[in-house]
Structure formats: structure tokens, C-alpha cells
Amino acid sequence: MIQIAELTSQYTLKLPDEIQGRFRPSDRFVVWVDGDTLYLKRITPPPVTKIVAQAPEEEPLSMDEINEIVHQVRRLRRASR
């Protein structure tokens, strides 16, 4: 499906209705340009329940442990691209 998006005078990208319907107004996107091609990728954070399931039940995580988990998740995401 190929459709046309429009850049408004307020520098807002107006997406076709069929494409808009696939997203919510609060969705966030990573945007990058390669030559004259514009890429949009929706950011979909994992559900909080998945993150909480990794936490040990005995005692709260330290800030260093939390930081390490965040870095591991980011490394995994970068590797999966």
C-alpha cells in the first residue's frame, strides 16, 4: 500500500487516514533520514509486568543492578535491529 503524507505549514506530518488508524496519538517514533528517504519506527516499550518479572523477590534492586538491566535490554534491542 502506497499513500501520500503531507508536511503542513506548521511542520506537522499529516498521515493518510488508513495509516493514522493504526496508531494512537500518544505513540512515539524514532525518526531518521537516509538521503531523501524518511523512516519512522514506532517505539514499543515492553510491558511493565515483563520487567517486574525479572526482579528478585527477596530484596529491592540496587541502582547499579537496575542500571545493568537497562543496559542489557538496550544491547539486546540494538542487536535485534
C-alpha positions as CSV (number, residue, x, y, z in Angstrom):
1,M,0.0,0.0,0.0
2,I,1.5,3.3,-1.0
3,Q,-0.1,6.5,0.1
4,I,1.0,10.2,0.4
5,A,1.7,12.0,3.6
6,E,1.8,15.8,3.7
7,L,4.1,18.2,5.6
8,T,1.9,21.1,6.8
9,S,3.0,24.7,7.1
10,Q,3.4,24.1,10.9
11,Y,5.9,21.3,10.1
12,T,3.5,18.6,11.2
13,L,3.4,15.4,9.1
14,K,-0.2,14.6,8.1
15,L,-0.5,10.8,7.6
16,P,-3.3,9.3,5.5
17,D,-6.4,8.2,7.5
18,E,-5.7,4.5,6.9
19,I,-2.3,4.8,8.4
20,Q,-3.3,7.1,11.2
21,G,-5.9,4.4,12.3
22,R,-3.0,2.1,13.1
23,F,-1.6,4.3,15.8
24,R,-2.6,6.3,18.9
25,P,-2.0,10.0,19.4
26,S,0.4,9.2,22.3
27,D,2.6,6.8,20.2
28,R,6.2,7.8,19.9
29,F,8.5,7.2,17.0
30,V,12.2,7.0,16.2
31,V,12.9,9.1,13.1
32,W,15.9,9.0,10.8
33,V,16.7,10.2,7.3
34,D,18.8,8.4,4.7
35,G,19.2,10.6,1.6
36,D,15.7,11.6,0.6
37,T,14.0,8.7,2.5
38,L,12.4,9.4,5.9
39,Y,12.0,6.4,8.2
40,L,9.6,6.2,11.1
41,K,9.7,3.3,13.6
42,R,7.2,3.2,16.5
43,I,8.8,2.8,19.9
44,T,7.1,0.0,21.7
45,P,8.4,-0.4,25.3
46,P,7.9,-3.8,26.9
47,P,5.1,-4.1,29.3
48,V,5.9,-3.3,32.9
49,T,4.9,-6.8,34.0
50,K,7.7,-8.3,31.9
51,I,10.3,-6.0,33.6
52,V,9.0,-6.7,37.1
53,A,9.0,-10.4,36.5
54,Q,12.8,-10.3,36.2
55,A,13.2,-8.7,39.6
56,P,14.2,-10.9,42.5
57,E,11.5,-11.2,45.2
58,E,13.9,-11.1,48.3
59,E,15.1,-7.5,48.3
60,P,14.8,-4.4,46.1
61,L,17.3,-4.0,43.3
62,S,20.1,-1.5,43.8
63,M,20.5,1.4,41.4
64,D,23.6,-0.4,39.9
65,E,21.5,-3.6,39.3
66,I,18.7,-1.5,37.7
67,N,21.2,0.3,35.5
68,E,22.8,-3.0,34.4
69,I,19.3,-4.4,33.4
70,V,18.6,-1.3,31.4
71,H,21.9,-1.6,29.6
72,Q,21.3,-5.3,28.8
73,V,17.8,-4.5,27.4
74,R,19.2,-1.7,25.2
75,R,22.0,-4.0,24.0
76,L,19.5,-6.7,23.1
77,R,17.3,-4.2,21.2
78,R,20.3,-2.9,19.2
79,A,21.4,-6.4,18.3
80,S,17.9,-7.3,17.1
81,R,17.7,-4.5,14.5
